[in-house]
Amino acid sequence: MDRYGRDVLAGPRTPARPTSRPVPAERDLVVEEVTTGWVGAVVRVERSGGMRVVVLEDRKGRTRTFPLGPGFWVDGEPVELVPPVAAPAPAVPTRTASGSRAVPHATARVARDSRIWVEGRHDAELVEQVWGEDLRLEGVVVEMLNGVDDLAAEVARFAPSAGRRLGVLVDHLVPGSKESRIAEAAVRGAPAGTVLVLGHPYVDVWQAVKPERLGLGRWPDIPRGTPWKEGILAALGWPHADQADVATGWRRIRGAVRDYRDLEPSLLGRMEELIDFVTG
């Protein structure tokens, strides 16, 4: 075997130059431009003079622009800067939070004369969270009543008609309840077919959120004479001393609602009926 190679007088071989590997010029990538020794972080990649260039910012905030391509080092290795990989466009939702078919890029319709009324702020916020996109598409405005004790008088002032329908969502609307008698009187005093009062069986709209979303097997029973919301918060071990605690508790409960699947069917069905009624 020739231990010295074919030419013992030949000088040392020149080592092969390392090859550049392609590296996307992602923002904040720190690189060195070989010719000038400029070291900086990638700010952006853009087109200039018919070619792609990369803008580098040094530690003093100064910027320089270089042609995109070979001639850079990253971590001591030669690289060829290539355009950054474009982030995939976010998927367009095909369904709204209520489960309806989404209409991408649709604009809100001019508000109808018809309305949907709900008892209070928490009802309105939950309806907006789940049905808001649908209601805007249909041009339906939801308004708060702050209770239903004066519902008949409020309906009379609204003056419903064939082209100005009114749908009302009521808490604890069960046979024989005070709410059921109020609802019957309100409908009776309006022209036939212009007012629809529907409701769920729960003391408060909070209970329309499925309890498992809060880690519960069922909503706690609150003794008569105990303010219901404060009693629920106390049973959950949450602060319940004042109205601020109630508001905070409701935000936690509503925050657990992702879409219609987290609500009880007894609320879902009634809201869909009311929307159909005022848009029909």
C-alpha positions in Angstrom: 0.0 0.0 0.0 1.3 3.5 -0.9 1.4 5.2 2.5 2.4 8.6 1.1 0.0 8.9 -1.8 0.9 9.2 -5.5 2.9 12.4 -5.2 5.1 12.8 -2.1 6.1 16.3 -3.2 2.6 17.6 -3.5 1.7 20.2 -1.0 -1.2 20.0 1.5 -4.6 19.7 0.0 -6.9 22.7 0.2 -9.9 21.7 2.4 -13.3 21.8 0.6 -15.2 25.0 1.2 -18.3 24.4 3.3 -21.5 24.6 1.3 -24.3 27.1 2.2 -27.5 25.7 3.4 -30.8 27.5 2.7 -32.3 29.2 5.7 -35.6 31.2 5.7 -35.1 34.8 6.5 -37.5 34.8 9.4 -38.0 38.0 11.4 -35.4 38.4 14.3 -33.0 35.8 12.8 -29.5 37.2 13.5 -27.1 36.9 10.5 -23.8 38.3 9.4 -23.2 39.6 5.9 -19.9 38.2 4.8 -18.6 41.0 2.6 -19.2 43.9 5.0 -19.2 42.0 8.3 -22.6 43.7 9.1 -24.3 41.7 11.9 -28.0 42.3 12.4 -31.4 40.8 13.0 -33.8 40.3 10.1 -36.5 43.0 10.1 -38.3 42.1 6.9 -37.9 40.7 3.4 -39.2 42.9 0.5 -38.9 43.6 -3.2 -36.7 46.4 -4.4 -35.5 47.2 -7.9 -37.0 44.0 -9.2 -35.2 41.8 -6.7 -35.8 40.4 -3.2 -33.8 42.0 -0.4 -33.5 41.5 3.3 -33.3 44.4 5.8 -31.0 43.8 8.8 -31.0 45.9 12.0 -27.9 46.0 14.2 -27.8 46.3 17.9 -27.8 50.2 17.7 -31.0 50.2 15.6 -29.3 51.0 12.3 -30.6 49.1 9.2 -29.0 48.0 6.0 -30.4 46.2 3.0 -28.7 43.3 1.2 -29.7 41.1 -1.7 -31.4 37.9 -0.6 -29.4 34.8 -1.3 -25.9 33.5 -0.5 -23.2 35.4 1.4 -24.4 35.2 4.9 -23.4 33.4 8.1 -25.6 32.1 10.9 -24.0 30.6 14.0 -20.7 30.4 12.2 -22.0 28.5 9.2 -22.5 29.8 5.7 -26.2 30.1 4.7 -28.2 31.2 1.7 -31.1 33.3 2.9 -34.4 32.4 1.2 -37.8 34.0 1.5 -39.6 33.1 4.8 -42.3 30.5 4.6 -45.7 32.1 4.4 -47.9 31.3 7.3 -51.0 29.4 6.2 -54.2 31.5 6.1 -56.4 30.9 9.1 -59.2 28.5 8.3 -62.5 30.3 7.6 -65.2 29.1 10.1 -68.0 27.1 8.4 -70.3 27.4 11.4 -71.2 30.2 13.8 -71.2 29.8 17.6 -75.0 28.9 17.3 -74.2 26.1 14.9 -75.7 28.0 11.9 -73.9 27.9 8.5 -71.4 30.8 8.5 -71.6 33.4 5.7 -68.0 34.7 5.3 -67.5 38.5 4.7 -71.2 39.1 5.1 -72.2 42.6 6.3 -74.7 43.3 9.0 -78.2 43.9 7.7 -80.0 47.2 8.5 -82.0 46.6 11.7 -85.5 45.4 11.4 -88.4 47.0 13.2 -89.0 43.7 15.0 -87.1 43.1 18.3 -86.2 40.4 20.7 -86.3 41.3 24.4 -84.5 39.5 27.2 -84.8 40.0 30.9 -81.4 41.4 31.8 -77.8 42.0 31.1 -76.6 38.4 31.6 -79.2 37.1 29.2 -78.2 39.7 26.6 -74.5 38.9 26.9 -75.1 35.2 26.5 -77.4 35.7 23.5 -74.8 38.0 21.9 -72.0 35.5 22.5 -73.8 32.5 20.9 -76.2 34.1 18.4 -74.7 37.6 17.8 -73.4 36.8 14.4 -76.7 35.3 13.2 -78.7 38.2 14.6 -76.5 40.8 12.9 -76.9 39.0 9.6 -80.7 39.0 10.1 -80.8 42.6 11.3 -82.4 41.6 14.6 -81.7 43.9 17.7 -81.8 42.4 21.2 -82.9 44.7 24.0 -82.9 44.3 27.8 -86.0 44.6 29.9 -84.6 44.6 33.5 -87.3 42.2 34.6 -90.8 41.3 33.2 -93.1 42.6 36.0 -94.3 45.4 33.6 -94.1 43.4 30.4 -97.7 44.0 29.4 -97.2 47.8 29.6 -93.9 47.6 27.8 -95.5 45.6 25.0 -98.3 48.2 24.7 -95.7 51.0 24.4 -93.8 49.0 21.7 -97.1 48.8 19.7 -96.4 45.5 17.8 -97.9 44.9 14.4 -97.6 42.5 11.5 -94.4 44.2 10.3 -93.1 45.0 13.8 -93.1 41.7 15.7 -91.8 41.2 19.3 -90.2 38.1 20.7 -89.6 37.9 24.5 -87.3 35.4 26.3 -88.3 34.9 30.0 -86.5 33.2 32.9 -88.4 30.5 34.9 -91.3 30.3 32.5 -93.1 27.2 33.8 -96.9 26.5 34.1 -98.5 28.2 37.1 -95.6 30.6 37.8 -95.9 34.4 38.1 -93.9 34.7 34.9 -96.3 32.5 33.0 -99.3 34.7 34.1 -97.4 37.9 33.1 -96.5 36.4 29.7 -100.1 35.4 29.0 -101.4 38.9 29.8 -98.8 40.5 27.6 -99.7 38.3 24.6 -103.4 38.7 25.2 -103.1 42.5 25.0 -101.3 42.6 21.6 -102.7 42.0 18.1 -102.8 38.3 17.3 -99.6 36.9 15.9 -97.4 39.9 16.8 -95.9 38.8 20.1 -94.3 35.6 21.1 -93.2 35.0 24.7 -91.0 31.9 25.3 -88.8 30.9 28.2 -86.6 28.4 29.8 -87.4 26.6 33.1 -84.3 27.9 35.0 -84.4 30.4 37.8 -81.7 32.3 36.0 -79.9 32.1 32.6 -76.8 31.0 34.4 -78.4 27.5 34.7 -78.7 27.3 30.9 -74.9 26.7 30.9 -74.3 23.0 31.2 -72.9 22.3 34.7 -70.1 20.1 33.4 -68.5 23.1 31.8 -67.8 24.2 35.4 -66.8 20.8 36.6 -70.2 20.2 38.2 -72.5 17.2 38.0 -75.5 19.5 38.5 -76.2 23.1 39.5 -76.5 23.5 43.3 -79.9 23.8 44.9 -80.3 27.2 46.6 -82.7 27.4 49.7 -85.7 29.8 49.4 -84.9 33.2 50.9 -81.3 33.1 49.7 -80.4 35.4 46.8 -80.0 33.0 44.0 -76.8 34.3 42.3 -75.0 34.9 45.6 -76.1 31.4 46.8 -74.7 29.8 43.7 -71.4 31.6 44.1 -71.2 30.6 47.7 -71.9 27.0 46.8 -69.1 27.1 44.2 -66.7 28.5 46.8 -66.4 31.7 44.8 -66.4 35.3 46.2 -70.1 36.4 46.7 -70.1 39.5 49.0 -71.3 42.1 46.5 -72.4 42.9 43.0 -68.8 43.1 41.8 -68.4 39.4 42.9 -71.6 38.5 41.0 -70.3 40.2 37.9 -66.9 38.4 38.2 -68.7 35.1 38.8 -70.8 35.5 35.7 -67.7 36.3 33.6 -66.2 33.0 34.7 -69.4 31.1 33.9 -69.8 32.8 30.5 -66.1 32.3 29.8 -66.7 28.5 29.9 -69.2 28.7 27.0 -67.5 28.0 23.7 -70.6 27.6 21.5 -74.1 26.3 21.5 -73.0 22.8 22.6 -72.3 24.2 26.0 -75.9 25.4 26.5 -78.9 23.4 27.5 -81.4 22.5 24.7 -84.2 24.2 26.6 -82.6 27.6 25.9 -81.3 26.7 22.4 -84.7 25.8 21.1 -86.5 28.8 22.5 -84.0 31.3 21.1 -84.2 29.6 17.6 -88.0 29.9 17.8 -87.8 33.6 18.7 -85.4 34.4 15.9 -87.6 32.6 13.4 -90.6 34.4 14.7 -89.2 37.9 14.3 -87.6 37.3 10.9 -90.6 35.3 9.5 
